[in-house]
Amino acid sequence: MKKILVPVDFSTQSENALETASAFAKAYNAEILVLHMMGLSDAVLTHGEGDSIAQGVYHMKLAEKQFKTFLDKPYMEGVKVTEVVQNYKIFEEVNKLAKEQKIDLIIMGSHGAKGLREEFVGSNTEKVVRSSEIPVLVIKDREGEYIPQNIVFACDFKTENVTAYREAIPLFEKLGARVHLVYINLPADRFRSSKEIEEDMTSFMRIAEFGKPLHQEDLVIINGYSIESGLYEYAEKVNADALAIPTHGRKGLSHFFRGSVAEALVNHSKMPVFTFKM
């Protein structure tokens, strides 16, 4: 892990993400790119007139001042940081920047879908999750200098999830984390027998691990009324410190995550959530 991207709006939630990113940076000698999107209007950016120019200069100087205060934290000591300011607030640009800069992980803060603020938190975090081809870690509460060590990874063990799995597992191995691979079995027409699920698990792992021996103790089937409740229940049982899920992004979520479960988890889980593009 060489580069971490942290999109910020200088809120408490952004600071929570920055503190977590500092722990990753120290552990892996990585650089942090801190991105602020100002959201200036076209009028300010395109009209070369007095008031518009003055307004643009004001916002740029304000961002510089905010960066200085925001990054002046004890936990940032010794961490290499690059500041990036973009005029527009276009969330797909986060993915573009991440690819250009060869980012390994995006870490974002979110307070969920409560309140009406349209800043770089809550529902806007979802926009980044949907468009990002880079793994995203969403932080809700202050976790401090936190590196997850006990992760619950949920998927439906269909072959379309192999790409996300192969991206997730090396990252988790670098963290030194234990990973629980979990299938949530739902009632009614979506219920499946244990035999059916186990066959999918075995087939999936043989493909995903290139035929390596299976570790059955970390393959878990949970019966739940919903994906979210099943995940939370199991995560609490094993004292997990993070959740992880694959997502289709803008093309829609996988079959297993009907009803926008990935976005629901990002919005409502108090636990940090990793997302990986399928």
Buried (B, 14 or more C-beta within 10 A) or exposed (E): BEBBBBBBBBBEBBBBBBBBBBBBBBBBEBBBBBBBBBBBEEEBBEBEEEEBEEBBEEBBEEBEEBBEEBBEEEBBEEBEBEBBBBBEBEBEBBBEBBEEBEBBBBBBBBBBBEEEEEBBBBBBBBBBBBBBEBBBBBBBEBBEBBBBBBBBBBBBBBEBBBBBBBBBBEBBEBBEBBBBBBBBBBEEEEEBEEEEBBEBBBEBBEEBBEEEEBEEEEBBBBEBEBBBEBBBBBBEEBEBBBBBBBBBBEEEBBEBBEEBBBBBBBBBBEBBBBBBBB
